[in-house]
Amino acid sequence: MARTADIIARQVEHMTRLIDDLLDVSRVTRGLVKLNRQPLDLRSVVEDAVEQAYPLFKSRRQQLELSLPEVPVGVDADHKRMVQVVANLLNNAAKYTPEYGHVRIAVVRDDAIVRLTVTDDGIGMAPELVTRVFELFTQAERTSDRSQGGLGLGLALARTLVLLHGGSVRAHSDGLDRGSTFTVELPWHELPAAGAAVVPADAASVRPGRLRCLVVDDNADAAQTLALFLDAAGHDVVVAHRAAEALALASARQPQVCFLDIGLPDLDGNELATRLRALPQTANAHLIAVTGYGRKEDQEKAIAAGFDHYFVKPMDTAKLVNLLGVLTGQARQVGEAATSG
């Protein structure tokens, strides 16, 4: 059973990645991708992308070399989308490089341009493929032992996202079995001075210690599973199965974090979020949507209703752990500041 469960988990993860890529392509082609641009150090983008792609390099026993400047390299970009760009380039390099091969990623600044290159010593490309490698559903010819699955979407998405950032991307290869190089160029952007970071406005609303959490879901099993997870992470949890019950608990318990299902029987989750924002006890609480509705318009409606974060079921527990860590850290900092004051 354990081995079967591992197989199912791997296949579901693979299928989820394919569906996510297809959804991204759909959003891009319909002009629905909205960038959340801000000044970023491109080095941090590369480090996050490497963290995502590293398991593939490790499984193929490949050597990944990083060449990053010692000083920050500023760009004006959407962090999540730029990580996606770099991770797609790295995954592409790993897939088309044999075991024990080498991949190098480098970042340099050239006056007003920031240049990122991903170079491999893999199977390379014929000239006719170089000219269309960024087209949708394009893949190199591979023998069966090099088959990695996928739909040929990664490079097309990378190019589109780079173009949306005002940059450019190109590919080069000296021919078959002579490796490939992918180059991304973005406008350089001056970063704010150190120490000028802005503390989130809602940080002061988070209290120190264990987070007080409210879970609202009409599915008893789903609610209990999430509650057990939060309890195991060391937080205080109360559960409601209806919106009316949730509002009563919110007034009494003053939760700092609320996990809300959207499809509730007595009140829409978005309306519940609006009402929680109107309560003084939860006006500054972190509202997290946990729902099966994953369309772009569903997310936009939820954000407009007052949600801070949006999780599509089944929840990505790794992302949830990271988010709880951030919220707990904010709560601790605010508590220390209040004590010292």
C-alpha positions in Angstrom: 0.0 0.0 0.0 2.8 2.4 0.8 4.5 1.8 -2.5 1.2 2.2 -4.4 0.5 5.4 -2.5 3.9 6.8 -3.5 3.2 6.0 -7.2 -0.2 7.7 -7.0 1.3 10.7 -5.3 4.1 11.1 -7.9 1.6 10.7 -10.8 -0.9 13.2 -9.3 1.9 15.7 -8.8 3.0 15.3 -12.4 -0.5 15.7 -13.7 -1.0 18.7 -11.5 2.1 20.4 -13.0 0.8 19.6 -16.6 -2.6 21.1 -15.7 -1.0 24.2 -14.1 1.1 24.7 -17.3 -2.0 24.4 -19.5 -3.9 26.9 -17.3 -1.0 29.3 -17.4 -0.9 29.1 -21.2 -4.7 29.8 -21.3 -4.3 32.8 -19.0 -1.3 34.2 -21.0 -3.0 33.8 -24.4 -6.1 35.5 -23.1 -4.2 38.3 -21.5 -5.3 37.4 -18.0 -1.8 37.4 -16.4 -1.4 40.3 -14.1 2.1 41.0 -12.8 2.7 42.1 -9.2 5.9 44.0 -10.0 8.3 45.3 -7.3 12.0 46.0 -7.0 13.8 42.6 -6.6 17.3 41.3 -6.3 17.5 38.8 -9.2 19.9 36.7 -7.1 17.1 35.8 -4.7 14.9 34.8 -7.7 17.7 32.5 -8.9 18.1 31.0 -5.5 14.4 30.2 -5.2 14.3 28.7 -8.7 17.3 26.5 -8.0 15.6 25.3 -4.8 12.6 24.2 -6.9 14.6 22.6 -9.7 17.3 20.9 -7.5 15.4 17.6 -7.0 15.5 17.0 -10.7 19.2 17.7 -10.9 19.8 15.4 -8.0 17.8 12.6 -9.4 19.8 12.8 -12.7 23.2 13.1 -10.8 23.9 16.4 -12.6 26.2 19.1 -11.5 24.6 22.6 -11.2 26.9 25.6 -11.0 25.8 29.0 -9.8 27.7 32.2 -10.8 26.1 35.1 -9.0 27.5 38.6 -8.3 28.4 39.5 -4.8 26.3 42.7 -5.0 22.5 42.9 -5.5 21.2 42.9 -9.1 18.0 44.9 -9.3 15.1 44.3 -11.6 11.5 45.5 -11.5 9.6 42.2 -11.6 7.0 39.8 -10.3 8.9 37.5 -8.0 6.7 34.5 -8.4 6.6 34.8 -12.2 10.3 35.4 -12.5 11.0 32.3 -10.4 8.7 30.4 -12.8 10.8 31.7 -15.7 14.2 30.6 -14.2 12.8 27.3 -12.9 11.4 26.5 -16.4 14.8 27.2 -18.0 16.6 25.0 -15.4 14.1 22.2 -15.7 14.5 22.3 -19.5 18.3 22.1 -19.2 18.1 19.2 -16.8 15.7 17.2 -19.0 17.9 17.5 -22.1 21.2 16.9 -20.3 22.3 13.3 -19.7 23.1 11.9 -16.3 26.3 13.3 -14.8 26.1 16.3 -17.1 26.7 20.0 -16.2 24.4 23.0 -16.1 25.5 26.5 -15.3 23.4 29.5 -14.4 25.0 33.0 -14.3 23.8 36.5 -13.7 25.7 39.7 -14.7 24.8 43.3 -15.1 25.8 45.1 -18.3 25.0 48.8 -17.8 21.2 49.1 -18.1 20.7 45.4 -18.8 20.7 42.5 -16.5 21.6 39.2 -18.2 20.8 35.7 -17.0 22.1 32.7 -18.8 21.5 29.0 -18.4 24.0 26.8 -20.2 24.2 23.0 -20.4 26.3 20.4 -22.1 23.3 18.3 -23.2 21.8 17.1 -26.5 21.8 20.5 -28.1 19.6 21.6 -30.9 19.5 21.6 -34.7 19.3 25.1 -36.3 15.7 24.6 -37.3 14.7 23.8 -33.7 16.6 26.9 -32.3 14.3 29.1 -34.4 11.1 27.7 -32.9 12.1 26.4 -29.5 9.9 29.0 -27.7 6.8 28.0 -29.6 4.0 26.2 -27.8 4.2 22.3 -27.8 7.7 22.3 -29.2 10.1 19.6 -27.9 13.4 18.3 -29.1 13.7 14.9 -30.6 14.6 12.4 -27.9 15.2 8.7 -27.6 12.9 6.9 -25.2 15.4 6.9 -22.4 15.4 10.7 -22.4 11.7 11.0 -22.3 10.7 13.2 -19.4 7.0 13.8 -20.2 5.6 17.3 -20.4 3.8 19.2 -23.1 6.5 21.5 -24.4 5.0 24.5 -22.6 7.8 25.6 -20.3 9.9 27.6 -22.7 6.9 29.2 -24.3 5.6 30.4 -20.9 9.1 31.6 -20.0 9.3 33.7 -23.2 5.9 35.2 -22.7 6.5 36.1 -19.1 9.9 37.7 -19.9 8.2 39.8 -22.7 5.6 40.9 -20.2 8.4 42.2 -18.0 9.8 44.3 -20.9 12.7 41.9 -21.5 13.9 39.4 -24.1 14.9 35.8 -24.3 16.9 33.8 -26.9 18.3 30.4 -27.4 21.6 29.3 -29.0 23.2 25.9 -29.8 26.2 24.9 -31.8 24.4 21.8 -33.0 23.3 18.4 -31.8 25.2 17.0 -28.8 26.9 20.3 -28.3 24.8 21.8 -25.5 22.5 24.8 -25.4 22.4 28.3 -23.9 19.3 30.3 -23.0 19.7 34.0 -22.3 17.2 36.3 -20.6 17.8 40.1 -20.6 15.8 42.4 -18.4 16.1 46.2 -17.7 18.2 47.0 -14.7 16.3 48.6 -11.8 17.9 50.4 -8.9 17.0 48.8 -5.6 15.9 50.9 -2.5 18.5 51.6 0.1 19.1 48.9 2.7 16.8 49.3 5.7 14.1 51.0 3.7 11.8 47.9 3.7 8.2 48.6 4.6 6.6 46.6 7.3 3.2 45.2 6.1 0.3 47.3 7.4 -1.4 44.2 8.9 1.6 43.1 10.9 0.5 45.0 13.9 -2.7 43.0 14.0 -1.0 39.7 14.6 -0.5 38.8 18.3 2.5 36.9 19.7 2.6 33.3 20.7 0.4 30.5 19.3 -1.9 31.7 16.5 -5.6 31.6 17.1 -7.1 30.0 14.1 -10.7 29.6 12.9 -11.5 26.8 10.3 -14.9 27.1 8.5 -15.9 24.3 6.2 -19.2 22.4 5.8 -17.2 19.2 5.0 -16.6 17.8 8.4 -13.7 15.6 7.3 -11.9 18.5 5.5 -12.4 20.8 8.5 -11.2 18.2 10.9 -8.1 17.4 8.8 -7.1 21.0 8.6 -7.7 21.5 12.3 -5.5 18.5 13.2 -2.8 19.9 10.9 -2.9 23.3 12.6 -3.0 21.8 16.0 0.0 19.7 15.3 1.8 22.8 14.2 1.2 24.3 17.7 -1.7 26.6 17.1 -5.1 27.0 18.8 -8.0 26.0 16.5 -11.8 26.2 16.6 -14.0 24.8 13.9 -17.3 25.9 12.4 -19.4 24.2 9.7 -21.7 27.1 8.9 -21.1 30.8 8.4 -23.5 31.8 11.3 -21.5 29.7 13.7 -18.3 31.1 12.4 -19.4 34.7 13.0 -20.3 33.8 16.6 -17.0 32.1 17.2 -15.1 35.0 15.6 -16.7 37.5 18.0 -16.0 35.3 21.0 -12.5 34.0 20.2 -11.0 36.9 18.1 -9.1 34.6 15.7 -5.9 35.9 14.1 -6.1 33.6 11.1 -9.4 32.4 9.4 -9.5 29.5 6.9 -12.8 29.8 5.0 -14.4 27.5 2.5 -16.2 29.4 -0.3 -19.1 27.0 -0.9 -20.9 27.1 2.5 -24.5 26.1 2.8 -25.9 29.2 4.6 -23.7 32.0 3.3 -21.2 32.3 0.5 -17.6 32.3 1.8 -16.9 35.6 0.1 -19.8 37.2 1.9 -18.5 35.7 5.2 -15.1 37.2 4.5 -16.7 40.6 4.0 -18.6 40.3 7.3 -15.5 39.2 9.2 -13.7 42.3 7.9 -16.6 44.4 9.3 -16.2 42.8 12.8 -13.8 44.7 15.1 -12.6 41.4 16.5 -11.5 40.2 13.0 -11.0 43.4 11.0 -7.3 42.8 10.8 -7.2 39.0 10.8 -5.6 37.1 8.0 -8.3 35.6 5.9 -7.3 32.5 3.9 -9.7 31.0 1.3 -9.6 27.2 1.1 -11.8 26.1 -1.8 -12.2 23.8 -4.8 -12.9 26.9 -7.0 -9.6 27.5 -8.8 -10.5 29.8 -11.7 -8.8 33.2 -12.1 -12.2 35.0 -11.7 -12.9 33.0 -8.5 -9.6 34.2 -7.0 -10.1 37.8 -8.1 -13.6 37.8 -6.5 -12.2 36.3 -3.3 -9.4 39.0 -3.1 -12.0 41.7 -3.7 -14.1 40.3 -0.8 -11.1 40.7 1.6 -9.1 37.5 1.5 -5.4 37.8 2.0 -4.4 34.3 0.6 -6.1 31.7 -1.7 -5.5 28.0 -1.5 -7.1 25.5 -4.0 -8.0 22.1 -2.5 -6.2 19.9 -2.0 -4.0 22.4 -0.1 -0.3 22.6 -0.7 0.9 21.8 2.8 4.4 23.0 2.1 3.1 26.5 1.1 0.8 26.4 4.2 3.7 25.7 6.5 5.7 28.6 5.0 2.8 30.9 5.4 2.2 29.9 9.0 5.9 30.5 9.7 5.7 34.0 8.3 2.5 34.8 10.3 4.0 33.4 13.5 7.2 35.4 13.0 5.2 38.6 12.5 3.3 37.8 15.6 6.4 37.3 17.6 8.0 40.6 16.4 4.9 42.6 17.2 4.7 41.0 20.6 8.4 41.9 21.3 7.8 45.4 20.1 4.8 45.8 22.3 6.7 44.5 25.3 9.6 46.8 24.8 7.3 49.7 24.3 
